[in-house]
Amino acid sequence: MSDIAEQRQRLQDLIAKLNDLGPVPEDIAQFTINANAVRKNDYLVRYNQIQSEIIDAYGEYVGFLEINTSSLLKLHGKMLDIIKVQLAK
């Protein structure tokens, strides 16, 4: 992904996916203790996987921003040099 809009959309999609999981399941009377434990474990595994994807996406997003910020700062420096040369004439 190279476009900032794509990065932002990926993050929004992952956060929506996490929110779609809903709250942590509560114990349900008709299930046994083991069934509830398995159900909660499944939920937590999915929740942690999505959180890991979000962390990875934020890492890529930050990297993208760092690269572009660095490029902008280099361009800014070059523009200042051009302005100095023009003013010196």
DSSP file (Angstrom, degrees, kcal/mol; ACC not computed):
  #  RESIDUE AA STRUCTURE BP1 BP2  ACC     N-H-->O    O-->H-N    N-H-->O    O-->H-N    TCO  KAPPA ALPHA  PHI   PSI    X-CA   Y-CA   Z-CA
    1    1 A M              0   0    0      0, 0.0     3,-0.0     0, 0.0    63,-0.0   0.000 360.0 360.0 360.0 128.6    0.0    0.0    0.0
    2    2 A S        +     0   0    0     62,-0.0     2,-0.4     1,-0.0     3,-0.0   0.555 360.0  87.2-121.6 -13.0    1.5    3.3   -1.0
    3    3 A D     >  -     0   0    0      1,-0.1     4,-2.1     2,-0.0     3,-0.3  -0.759  68.1-141.5 -95.5 134.2   -1.5    5.7   -0.8
    4    4 A I  H  > S+     0   0    0     -2,-0.4     4,-2.6     1,-0.2     5,-0.2   0.843 104.1  56.4 -62.0 -33.2   -2.3    7.3    2.5
    5    5 A A  H  > S+     0   0    0      2,-0.2     4,-2.4     1,-0.2    -1,-0.2   0.887 107.0  49.3 -65.6 -37.6   -6.0    7.0    1.8
    6    6 A E  H  > S+     0   0    0     -3,-0.3     4,-2.4     2,-0.2    -2,-0.2   0.904 110.9  50.2 -65.9 -40.9   -5.5    3.2    1.4
    7    7 A Q  H  X S+     0   0    0     -4,-2.1     4,-2.1     2,-0.2    -2,-0.2   0.939 112.5  46.4 -60.8 -47.8   -3.6    3.1    4.7
    8    8 A R  H  X S+     0   0    0     -4,-2.6     4,-2.4     1,-0.2    -2,-0.2   0.898 112.0  51.0 -62.9 -41.9   -6.3    5.0    6.5
    9    9 A Q  H  X S+     0   0    0     -4,-2.4     4,-2.6     2,-0.2    -1,-0.2   0.892 107.8  52.9 -64.7 -39.8   -9.1    2.8    4.9
   10   10 A R  H  X S+     0   0    0     -4,-2.4     4,-2.4     2,-0.2    -1,-0.2   0.927 110.6  47.6 -60.8 -44.7   -7.3   -0.4    6.0
   11   11 A L  H  X S+     0   0    0     -4,-2.1     4,-2.5     1,-0.2    -2,-0.2   0.920 112.1  49.1 -62.7 -43.7   -7.1    0.9    9.6
   12   12 A Q  H  X S+     0   0    0     -4,-2.4     4,-2.2     1,-0.2    -2,-0.2   0.898 111.3  50.1 -63.4 -39.8  -10.8    1.9    9.5
   13   13 A D  H  X S+     0   0    0     -4,-2.6     4,-2.3     2,-0.2    -1,-0.2   0.911 111.7  47.7 -64.3 -42.6  -11.7   -1.5    8.2
   14   14 A L  H  X S+     0   0    0     -4,-2.4     4,-2.3     2,-0.2    -2,-0.2   0.905 112.0  49.0 -66.6 -41.0   -9.7   -3.4   10.8
   15   15 A I  H  X S+     0   0    0     -4,-2.5     4,-2.5     2,-0.2    -1,-0.2   0.895 111.7  49.7 -65.9 -38.8  -11.2   -1.2   13.6
   16   16 A A  H  X S+     0   0    0     -4,-2.2     4,-2.1     2,-0.2    -2,-0.2   0.898 109.5  52.1 -64.3 -39.8  -14.7   -1.9   12.3
   17   17 A K  H  X S+     0   0    0     -4,-2.3     4,-0.7     2,-0.2    -2,-0.2   0.900 110.5  48.2 -61.8 -41.4  -13.9   -5.6   12.2
   18   18 A L  H >< S+     0   0    0     -4,-2.3     3,-0.9     1,-0.2     4,-0.4   0.919 111.7  48.9 -65.1 -44.0  -12.8   -5.4   15.8
   19   19 A N  H >< S+     0   0    0     -4,-2.5     3,-1.3     1,-0.2    -2,-0.2   0.825 102.0  64.2 -65.3 -31.3  -15.9   -3.5   16.8
   20   20 A D  H 3< S+     0   0    0     -4,-2.1    -1,-0.2     1,-0.3    -2,-0.2   0.741  88.0  69.9 -65.2 -22.5  -18.1   -6.1   15.0
   21   21 A L  T << S-     0   0    0     -3,-0.9    -1,-0.3    -4,-0.7    -2,-0.2   0.802  93.7-157.7 -64.5 -26.0  -16.9   -8.7   17.4
   22   22 A G    <   -     0   0    0     -3,-1.3    -1,-0.2    -4,-0.4    -2,-0.1  -0.272  36.6 -24.8  77.8-169.2  -19.0   -7.0   20.1
   23   23 A P  S    S-     0   0    0      0, 0.0     3,-0.1     0, 0.0    -4,-0.0  -0.254  83.3 -78.2 -74.2 164.3  -18.3   -7.3   23.8
   24   24 A V        -     0   0    0      1,-0.1    16,-0.1    20,-0.0    -2,-0.0  -0.421  60.6-103.3 -59.4 130.5  -16.7  -10.3   25.4
   25   25 A P        -     0   0    0      0, 0.0     2,-0.2     0, 0.0    -1,-0.1  -0.309  35.0-140.2 -60.4 138.1  -19.2  -13.1   25.6
   26   26 A E        -     0   0    0      1,-0.1     2,-0.1    -3,-0.1     0, 0.0  -0.547  34.5 -80.2 -91.3 162.2  -20.7  -13.6   29.0
   27   27 A D        -     0   0    0     -2,-0.2     2,-0.5     1,-0.0    -1,-0.1  -0.390  43.3-148.0 -61.4 137.8  -21.4  -17.0   30.5
   28   28 A I    >   -     0   0    0      4,-0.2     3,-1.9     1,-0.1     8,-0.1  -0.951  11.4-134.4-112.7 129.7  -24.7  -18.4   29.2
   29   29 A A  T 3  S+     0   0    0     -2,-0.5    -1,-0.1     1,-0.3    -2,-0.0   0.810 100.9  56.2 -54.3 -38.3  -26.6  -20.6   31.7
   30   30 A Q  T 3  S+     0   0    0     -3,-0.0    -1,-0.3     2,-0.0     2,-0.3   0.647  96.5  78.2 -76.2 -11.7  -27.4  -23.3   29.2
   31   31 A F  S <  S-     0   0    0     -3,-1.9     2,-0.1     1,-0.1    -4,-0.0  -0.646  83.9-117.0 -92.5 153.6  -23.8  -23.9   28.4
   32   32 A T     >  -     0   0    0     -2,-0.3     4,-2.2     1,-0.1     5,-0.2  -0.346  32.6-102.6 -78.4 169.0  -21.4  -25.8   30.5
   33   33 A I  H  > S+     0   0    0      1,-0.2     4,-2.2     2,-0.2     5,-0.1   0.900 123.2  51.0 -59.4 -41.4  -18.4  -24.1   32.1
   34   34 A N  H  > S+     0   0    0      2,-0.2     4,-2.6     1,-0.2    -1,-0.2   0.902 107.8  51.4 -65.6 -40.6  -16.1  -25.7   29.5
   35   35 A A  H  > S+     0   0    0      1,-0.2     4,-2.4     2,-0.2    -1,-0.2   0.906 111.0  48.6 -63.4 -40.3  -18.3  -24.5   26.6
   36   36 A N  H  X S+     0   0    0     -4,-2.2     4,-2.7     2,-0.2    -1,-0.2   0.896 110.6  51.1 -65.3 -39.7  -18.2  -21.0   27.9
   37   37 A A  H  X S+     0   0    0     -4,-2.2     4,-2.5     2,-0.2    -2,-0.2   0.918 111.7  46.8 -64.5 -43.2  -14.4  -21.1   28.3
   38   38 A V  H  X S+     0   0    0     -4,-2.6     4,-2.7     2,-0.2    -2,-0.2   0.916 112.6  50.5 -63.7 -42.9  -14.0  -22.4   24.7
   39   39 A R  H  X S+     0   0    0     -4,-2.4     4,-2.1     2,-0.2    -2,-0.2   0.920 112.8  45.0 -62.0 -46.0  -16.3  -19.7   23.5
   40   40 A K  H  X S+     0   0    0     -4,-2.7     4,-2.8     2,-0.2    -1,-0.2   0.900 112.3  52.6 -65.4 -39.8  -14.5  -16.9   25.3
   41   41 A N  H  X S+     0   0    0     -4,-2.5     4,-2.6     2,-0.2    -2,-0.2   0.924 108.5  49.8 -62.5 -44.1  -11.2  -18.3   24.2
   42   42 A D  H  X S+     0   0    0     -4,-2.7     4,-2.3     1,-0.2    -1,-0.2   0.917 112.1  48.7 -59.6 -43.9  -12.3  -18.3   20.5
   43   43 A Y  H  X S+     0   0    0     -4,-2.1     4,-2.8     1,-0.2    -2,-0.2   0.936 112.0  48.1 -60.7 -47.8  -13.5  -14.7   20.9
   44   44 A L  H  X S+     0   0    0     -4,-2.8     4,-2.7     2,-0.2    -2,-0.2   0.864 109.5  52.9 -65.7 -36.2  -10.2  -13.6   22.5
   45   45 A V  H  X S+     0   0    0     -4,-2.6     4,-2.2     2,-0.2    -1,-0.2   0.950 113.1  43.5 -62.6 -48.5   -8.1  -15.3   19.8
   46   46 A R  H  X S+     0   0    0     -4,-2.3     4,-2.3     2,-0.2    -2,-0.2   0.913 114.1  51.4 -62.3 -42.5  -10.0  -13.5   17.1
   47   47 A Y  H  X S+     0   0    0     -4,-2.8     4,-2.4     1,-0.2    -2,-0.2   0.925 111.4  46.6 -60.3 -46.6   -9.8  -10.2   19.0
   48   48 A N  H  X S+     0   0    0     -4,-2.7     4,-2.3     2,-0.2    -1,-0.2   0.865 110.0  53.9 -66.4 -36.5   -6.1  -10.6   19.5
   49   49 A Q  H  X S+     0   0    0     -4,-2.2     4,-2.1     2,-0.2    -1,-0.2   0.927 111.0  45.4 -62.8 -44.3   -5.6  -11.4   15.8
   50   50 A I  H  X S+     0   0    0     -4,-2.3     4,-2.3     2,-0.2    -2,-0.2   0.904 111.5  52.3 -67.1 -40.1   -7.4   -8.3   14.7
   51   51 A Q  H  X S+     0   0    0     -4,-2.4     4,-2.5     1,-0.2    -1,-0.2   0.902 108.5  51.4 -61.8 -39.6   -5.5   -6.2   17.3
   52   52 A S  H  X S+     0   0    0     -4,-2.3     4,-2.5     1,-0.2    -1,-0.2   0.904 109.1  50.3 -63.1 -41.1   -2.3   -7.5   15.8
   53   53 A E  H  X S+     0   0    0     -4,-2.1     4,-2.6     2,-0.2    -2,-0.2   0.895 110.0  50.9 -63.1 -39.6   -3.4   -6.6   12.3
   54   54 A I  H  X S+     0   0    0     -4,-2.3     4,-2.7     2,-0.2    -2,-0.2   0.920 109.7  49.7 -63.9 -43.6   -4.2   -3.1   13.6
   55   55 A I  H  X S+     0   0    0     -4,-2.5     4,-2.2     2,-0.2    -2,-0.2   0.923 112.3  47.9 -61.6 -44.0   -0.8   -2.7   15.1
   56   56 A D  H  X S+     0   0    0     -4,-2.5     4,-2.3     2,-0.2    -2,-0.2   0.914 111.6  50.3 -61.4 -43.0    0.8   -3.9   11.9
   57   57 A A  H  X S+     0   0    0     -4,-2.6     4,-2.6     1,-0.2    -2,-0.2   0.904 109.9  49.8 -63.9 -41.1   -1.3   -1.5    9.9
   58   58 A Y  H  X S+     0   0    0     -4,-2.7     4,-2.9     2,-0.2    -1,-0.2   0.889 108.8  53.6 -64.0 -37.6   -0.4    1.4   12.2
   59   59 A G  H  X S+     0   0    0     -4,-2.2     4,-2.3     2,-0.2    -2,-0.2   0.927 111.4  44.5 -60.9 -45.2    3.3    0.4   11.8
   60   60 A E  H  X S+     0   0    0     -4,-2.3     4,-2.6     2,-0.2    -2,-0.2   0.900 113.2  51.9 -64.2 -40.9    3.0    0.6    8.0
   61   61 A Y  H  X S+     0   0    0     -4,-2.6     4,-2.4     2,-0.2    -2,-0.2   0.919 110.7  47.0 -62.4 -45.6    1.0    3.9    8.3
   62   62 A V  H  X S+     0   0    0     -4,-2.9     4,-2.7     2,-0.2    -1,-0.2   0.912 111.8  51.1 -64.2 -42.5    3.7    5.4   10.5
   63   63 A G  H  X S+     0   0    0     -4,-2.3     4,-2.4    -5,-0.2    -2,-0.2   0.919 110.0  49.9 -59.6 -43.8    6.4    4.2    8.1
   64   64 A F  H  X S+     0   0    0     -4,-2.6     4,-2.3     1,-0.2    -2,-0.2   0.923 112.1  47.5 -59.7 -45.6    4.6    5.7    5.2
   65   65 A L  H  X S+     0   0    0     -4,-2.4     4,-2.7     1,-0.2    -2,-0.2   0.887 110.6  51.9 -65.3 -39.0    4.2    9.0    7.0
   66   66 A E  H  X S+     0   0    0     -4,-2.7     4,-2.5     2,-0.2    -2,-0.2   0.926 110.6  47.7 -63.5 -44.5    7.9    9.1    8.0
   67   67 A I  H  X S+     0   0    0     -4,-2.4     4,-2.2     1,-0.2    -2,-0.2   0.933 115.9  43.9 -61.9 -46.2    9.0    8.5    4.4
   68   68 A N  H  X S+     0   0    0     -4,-2.3     4,-2.4     2,-0.2    -2,-0.2   0.866 112.7  51.3 -70.3 -35.7    6.8   11.2    3.1
   69   69 A T  H  X S+     0   0    0     -4,-2.7     4,-2.4     2,-0.2    -1,-0.2   0.920 110.3  49.9 -65.1 -42.7    7.6   13.6    5.8
   70   70 A S  H  X S+     0   0    0     -4,-2.5     4,-2.2    -5,-0.2    -2,-0.2   0.917 111.2  49.2 -60.8 -43.7   11.3   13.1    5.1
   71   71 A S  H  X S+     0   0    0     -4,-2.2     4,-2.4     1,-0.2    -1,-0.2   0.905 110.9  50.0 -62.4 -41.8   10.7   13.7    1.4
   72   72 A L  H  X S+     0   0    0     -4,-2.4     4,-2.6     1,-0.2    -2,-0.2   0.893 109.6  50.7 -65.0 -39.3    8.8   16.9    2.2
   73   73 A L  H  X S+     0   0    0     -4,-2.4     4,-2.2     2,-0.2    -1,-0.2   0.896 110.8  48.9 -66.3 -39.2   11.6   18.2    4.4
   74   74 A K  H  X S+     0   0    0     -4,-2.2     4,-2.2     2,-0.2    -2,-0.2   0.925 112.7  48.1 -63.9 -43.9   14.2   17.5    1.7
   75   75 A L  H  X S+     0   0    0     -4,-2.4     4,-2.4     1,-0.2    -2,-0.2   0.895 109.6  53.2 -62.5 -40.7   12.0   19.3   -0.8
   76   76 A H  H  X S+     0   0    0     -4,-2.6     4,-2.3     1,-0.2    -1,-0.2   0.916 108.7  49.8 -60.8 -44.2   11.5   22.2    1.6
   77   77 A G  H  X S+     0   0    0     -4,-2.2     4,-2.0     1,-0.2    -2,-0.2   0.907 111.0  48.8 -61.9 -42.5   15.3   22.5    2.0
   78   78 A K  H  X S+     0   0    0     -4,-2.2     4,-2.2     1,-0.2    -1,-0.2   0.893 110.3  51.6 -64.7 -39.4   15.8   22.5   -1.7
   79   79 A M  H  X S+     0   0    0     -4,-2.4     4,-2.4     1,-0.2    -2,-0.2   0.896 108.3  51.5 -65.4 -39.1   13.1   25.2   -2.2
   80   80 A L  H  X S+     0   0    0     -4,-2.3     4,-2.5     2,-0.2    -1,-0.2   0.904 108.9  51.3 -63.3 -40.2   14.8   27.4    0.5
   81   81 A D  H  X S+     0   0    0     -4,-2.0     4,-2.2     2,-0.2    -2,-0.2   0.910 110.2  49.1 -62.2 -42.0   18.1   27.0   -1.4
   82   82 A I  H  X S+     0   0    0     -4,-2.2     4,-2.5     1,-0.2    -2,-0.2   0.912 111.0  49.9 -63.6 -42.6   16.4   28.1   -4.6
   83   83 A I  H  X S+     0   0    0     -4,-2.4     4,-2.6     2,-0.2    -2,-0.2   0.908 109.6  51.4 -63.3 -41.7   14.8   31.1   -2.9
   84   84 A K  H  X S+     0   0    0     -4,-2.5     4,-1.8     2,-0.2    -1,-0.2   0.911 111.0  47.9 -61.5 -42.5   18.1   32.1   -1.4
   85   85 A V  H  X S+     0   0    0     -4,-2.2     4,-0.8     1,-0.2    -2,-0.2   0.917 112.8  48.5 -64.2 -42.8   19.8   32.0   -4.9
   86   86 A Q  H >< S+     0   0    0     -4,-2.5     3,-0.6     1,-0.2    -2,-0.2   0.886 112.1  48.6 -65.4 -38.7   16.9   34.0   -6.4
   87   87 A L  H 3< S+     0   0    0     -4,-2.6    -1,-0.2     1,-0.2    -2,-0.2   0.809 105.5  58.8 -71.2 -28.9   17.1   36.6   -3.7
   88   88 A A  H 3<        0   0    0     -4,-1.8    -1,-0.2     1,-0.2    -2,-0.2   0.705 360.0 360.0 -73.3 -18.9   20.9   36.9   -4.1
   89   89 A K    <<        0   0    0     -4,-0.8    -1,-0.2    -3,-0.6    -2,-0.2   0.476 360.0 360.0 -76.2 360.0   20.5   37.9   -7.7
